[in-house]
Amino acid sequence: MIELILYFVLYISIIFLAWTFIGFPVFLVVFSPLLKKHHFLNQAFFPKVTMVIMSYNEEKTIAKKIENSLEIDYPKDKLEIFVVDSASTDKTQSIVNKVIKEFYKKNPKDKRILKLIAQPKREGKASGINYGKERASGEIIIITDGNAMMNKMAIKNIVRHFDDPKVGGVCGRFEARDLHGTSTGEGGSIYWRIERMLRSGESNLDSCIHMSGEVTAFRASVVKEVDTTQLSEDFDMAVSIRKKGFRIIYEPYAIAYEPAPTNIEDLKTQKKRIVIGTLQVLFKHKNMLFNPKYGWYGVITLTSHKLFQLLTPFALLFVFASSIGLFFLNYSWWVHFLIVLEISAIILTILSLILTLNRFFTHNKILNFIKYFTASNWIVILGWFDFLRGKKIVTWKKIESSRDI
């Protein structure tokens, strides 16, 4: 009986992992082009846009971010740029005021609106978004971070999708760039390349999983107010938009990039917040999971891309524990083979953690990805613990290593 249970746990865990890491991506690659949902694209569609730059203690990056935003190609009479500052304690606000003053002095006839929106109290990113949105006049709201630089055609590439009334949100392409040649940064870059491939397939099929906080766009009329209790406000917005019957489109030519975290501690801070926030959203919208009412998004995307990823470390542990148990109960050749694979994976993980401390091995992509994968799954477990204990802080903590641009 014990052997039967162990086999059941082992098979279910392997099938689960195979679907999450192989089956789901293959499904998107094969079927998303065949089942692609088309929508209108209008290159000459130029609605009023409000770009909201979120900032908190961004004195290192905010001047460059404003300069980057002013270089974006979009009709000047249709663009307003707000820097929503959540009660920074450094020089951010004085820098913004100085940049604004110098801009209008040099460009007195420029029709763009450039403003500092100073939030009196720091209450989190979602609260800051609401604060900026209340003062915005744009039909389309674009949210971006104070350290995320965007390409020149980003806004035009985003808004062309909104001519289709069924589109409620657009997810830009986020790039975590390894500017410092670190193993953690390179591992994150590999992760985001995979993530972009998944989002592209999901968008063709129905809607991409969610909008990246570095470049998020939505109709002002669809998102009335952002839920301030959510840590992952960008994910919650996307799920809410899809719940209302609108699509979320992935736009690969609207690019926002920022430096990837360069050390495990910063990765832990960033990822754990994402894990807790994702769990919040999944529990809030649990009625959408496996629900055909929400199309492929509810049945496949939300479950496979988010829920299953958060269960991955536990499935890995179940595979290891059940195979060890079976190893002592029987002499099946494939169980022995599985044990060899697991031991090899453990050795490679330890090796990656040791060797990547040496600069010679920093650019070994396989070892770097193994290190990133192991660290990420461990952080998922830590995130679960904090979520179950009700530990959450909605005011975001900056990743200092991603400010060195």
PyMOL commands that set and color helices and strands:
alter all, ss='L'
color gray80, all
select helices_A, chain A and resi 2-31+62-70+76-78+92-106+125-134+154-163+183-205+233-243+264-284+286-288+292-329+333-355+359-361+365-388+400-402
alter helices_A, ss='H'
color red, helices_A
select strands_A, chain A and resi 49-55+79-86+113-119+140-145+149-150+167-177+215-219+247-259
alter strands_A, ss='S'
color yellow, strands_A
deselect
rebuild
show_as cartoon
